[in-house]
Amino acid sequence: MKENIGTIDSYIRLTAGFYLLGRGIKRSSDFLMIMGSIKIAEGITRWCPILHMLKMSTNRNKSSEEMQVSERQSDTQIPIT
């Protein structure tokens, strides 16, 4: 599976997941515990099935960023003669 959740989004999902899990345990709510567990799993694996079905991603493609940085560096180099 290709990661489709970015780093910040992953941290938000983990925080929300632990909150929902804790509230679900405190209130004995199966629904909140399940939703919290799902968000925790998404945050850990950095993959969301709903984003996958919608063909969306909050993860930036690092390989394209690295290519852009290397292109900028090669443009600014001064040839030594």
Secondary structure, DSSP 8 states (H G I E B T S, - for coil): ----S-HHHHHHHHHHHHHHHHHHHHHT-HHHHHHHHHHHHHHHHT--HHHHHTT---S--HHHHHHHHHHHHHHH-----
